[in-house]
């Protein structure tokens, strides 16, 4: 597969007389794809049932005539103002009961069937007009589901739909009462119609109730997306895509992705470092203009799994963004590095956001490849360089990685509902394991908890996996090193304590007690490293491999299955990964700070996230430097 580059463009924002010049300049920059239309509802249907496709017809003509392939978006992320007159109750409500009003975007409740039908109808209209147009090579459905905390809605529409969902899931109210343990605090229900949404309670709502609502909310996103999928599948053979976000976990991306052809995501490394990634001040300072060395790679691997091997970056940060607390510019070379990181992880397309910086509205401070007055930004030259690199490198392939990390959205919901510690976070725990593998120079595949065939993997990691019936049997059969825990297999599907913890026939150790630890507390481990945040007291383990200085088990082993009883710091994570890899004769490396590797088929890629030059394997990489080899020959 030879990767391609693209860009996001908004012809409705610019005078029609400059469209052709823009399109020609895109092609000259080396771009092959252009995404349009995902926010244009008010221009496509300015009044109810009055459609204006003329301007879009002309934009498609101009862009396609220049040689660009088009991704056409459905505009359901931005319902027009008149839609509220049709459906005054379509707005989502936050947990405090406040409506998410018109004036920005994503102001709809996924459970509102009237709006869902209207969005599907717009998809039908687009499909009828452009579905058999070969110039429309792909469709993007909606935009960034879950962005701005919009999955959980506490509206009347959600309440009605939740009650129907509960009846379908549990069958009888007695079954629900038993599963949720409603006998506690005298919360027994006599009817599904008695059940409210789990917000505005005096103190914590029933955890089973809360988790059920999160499962329901995820299913509503999937159903909303599926309505547009069905509308377009009947009218177009072009591929269907959605652009997910970074660290947005409120809906199950694997469930939604099963209805689509390609997964994509919107990669903003510097914005994410500041806005949605924990880290000490030194780390954030060191990577201020580069982004965290592993955040992008984690999501590349995640969305490769969501897309069943096919994925894009739909929006790649090209310069300062407008939405993070602080918005520095990328170091020179970083746009090229981010692009190559994505390509090395299998991206079919890397698309930059956006072509030209808007001089108006909420994103006017968000950089593009051009300034508002048409001058090229540094990112344009770097995009051109990536296009030249691709021509030099040729096809890039992917193979199975030696390491698998199991990632599970319902586990995140479970631990958000019942964290038992202010800083217990499922993403942080999984990401810490991922980072340790990256520091060791390893390729990682991310897999859903529904995976049952682990053939070919030499190390499997499943930290914090709340509930996954049948998975432990599959892991035990895998005949490779497996690490589960902490907190893995420790609750039922309804977030109650099972008869034995962990709920596994293959782990002899049993959890007697759990502790959450404050951030300034650490328990030293024999041989180096420490446990932080979370510690479990175990009994009955056949073999203790690592213990604290006081002798408490930290890592136990039953054959190839290892149970981790605490949250390791980075030093202990590095020890664990190297120890488990040694058992499988899996080579690891010691990399300079900020250097990361990726093996893409026969192509090895090295990327220097550091702000200083680094030396490795006989080469010197400048800050933001990229190097690539094939068959021992350096190509970049």
C-alpha positions, 0 to 999 in steps of 0.5 A: 500500500502506497500511502497518500496525503490529503487536506480538509477544505471548506469551499463554502468559507471562500469565494468561488473564484479561488476554488480552482487556484486552491485545488491546483495548489493542493495538487502541487503540494502533493495532496491526493485527497480532500475532505469537504462538507461535514459542517455544511448543513445550513448551506445544503438545506437553508430552510426545511425541505429546500435543498441547495446542492448547486454550490457543492456540485460546482465545488466537486467539479473543481476539486475533481477536475484538478485530480483530487479524490473527495471524501464527502461528509454528512453534516449531522454534527452541526444541525442548523438553527431551524432544526430546533424549531422542528425538534425543540427537545432534540438538545442534549442535557448535561448531568446537571440538567442544563441543555447543550444549546445552539451556538457551537456544534454537536448540540443534539442528543443521540437518543432523539429519534426525530433528529436521528431520522432527520440526519439519516434523511440528509444522508439519503439526500446526499447519497441520492445525488452523489452516491454513484458519482465515482469522484466521491471516493469515500464518505465521512459520517458525522464528525468526532462523535463524543467530542465536547463530552456529548455522549452522555445525555440526560434528556427526556428522550434519553430517559425513555430510550434507556427504559426500553433498553433496560427492558430488552437487556434484563427482561423482567424488573426482578432480574434487574433488581437482582443484578443491580443489588437494589435491595441496598438502600431500599432501591427496589424498582417495581417497574422499568418506568420507575427507573430514572437516569443516574444523575442529580442524586444526593450521593453516588448512584447505584454503580450498576445503574450508572454502568448500564446507562453508559452501556446504553449511551454507547449503543445510542451512538452506534444506532445513530451512526448506523442509521446513516450507514444504512442510508448510504450503503443503499445508495453508494459503494464508496467506503464509509469512514468516521473520524474518532478522537484522542482519549474519547472513551465514552462509546465503544469504538469497536462496536461502531467501527464494525459498521464502517469500512475504515477508521480514522482519527484526528491527531493533535499531538501538542494539543493533547499533551496540554489538554488531555494527558497527565504528566509532570511539568518536566515531561510536558516542558520537554515535549512542549512543541512535539507532543508526547512520544507515544500518544499518537502511536497508541491511537494509531494502533488503536484505530488500526484495530477499530478499522480491522487493519484499515485506518487514516489520520483524517485531521493532522495538526499542522501548527498551533491549535486554538482549543488547548490551554496553551498552544505552542507551534510545532518544532520545525520538522514535527509535521513531517515526523507526525506524518511518518509516525502515522504512515509507519503504523499503517495509515493509508492517508494522512490528511492535514487540518486545514487548508487555509486558516479561517479568519472568523468564528471559533477556530480562527486561531487554528493554523492551516497549511495557508494563512488567511491571506494565502501565505504558506505556513511551515507545515506546507513545505513539510507536507510537500517533503512527506509527499516526496518521501513517499515517492522515494520509499514506495509501498509500506506494509504491515505485519503482526506485532510481537506484542498485543495489548487488549483494550476495552471501552467498557472497562473504562466505563466501569472504573469511571463509575467505581474508581475507588481512588481519585486517580485510578484511570483505565486509559492511564494504566493501559497507556503506561503499559504501552509506553513501556513497550515503546521504550523497549523498541517493540511493535504493539497491536491493540486488540479488543477484549472479544479476541479469542485467537492470539496465534503468533503473539509472544507477549499479551498484556491485559491490565485493568480489564474489568470483565471479559468472560471467556478471555482468560481461557483464550489467554491460557491457551495462547502458550505465550507470556500473558500479563493481566492485572491489576484489577483485571477480571474483578467485577461482573458485567453489572459491576458487582463483586464476583464469587472469586477475584480475579474471576479466572480458573487459571490464576491461583492467587486471590484478591483479599483486599484492595487499596488506592494510594495517594499520589505522593505515596509509593511502595518500593519493590525488591530489585527496583521500581515501586507500586503507586496508585493501587495495590492488592493484597493477594493470597494463595499464589503458587509462585511469587516472582516480584514482591515489595520490600515488605514481602507483599506479592506484586507479580505472581505466575501460573504457568505462562499467565502472570497476575500483576497486583499493583500499578507499576511506576515506569521503572517497574514497568520496564523491568516487567516488560523486559522480564516477560520478553526474555521468557519468550526470547523476544529482543528489546532495545535500550533507546535514547530518551525521545527516540521511537522505532516502528517496524513496518514490514521490511521498513524500519522507521526511527523518529526523534521526538526529542528537542535535541539531536540523538545518536542511535545505531550509528546515525545522528538524528536531529530534533524532529528527525526521521530515518528509514531503512529497507534491506539495510539501505537508509532511504530517509 
